[in-house]
């Protein structure tokens, strides 16, 4: 009988620049993060202030993102992955950051 080991899906917290970079410059390293999240290869965790920042930055006129582009970028944040970072210990936060 063969044993199959499943590796846990890495948990990531991404910076606003990482989120908007693929929409501004195609082909960069950040271009690989969003597809990996959509394919379930990584999990993106977030909290309400982070999502508000993502939304506010994307709404800046200098980026000229359409409402549909903003909506599609924010759609990758699963409500089930929302984390209350204030309720976590430092060890738990480091585990999330380094997963």
Number of C-alpha atoms within 10 A of each C-alpha: 3 4 5 6 6 6 6 9 12 16 18 18 16 15 11 16 12 15 18 19 15 18 17 12 11 10 11 11 11 18 17 11 19 18 13 13 18 14 10 12 15 18 20 22 21 20 16 11 9 15 15 11 13 19 16 12 16 25 15 10 9 8 12 11 16 12 11 9 13 18 13 11 18 15 11 14 18 12 11 8 13 14 13 11 13 9 9 11 10 11 9 12 14 11 13 15 14 11 14
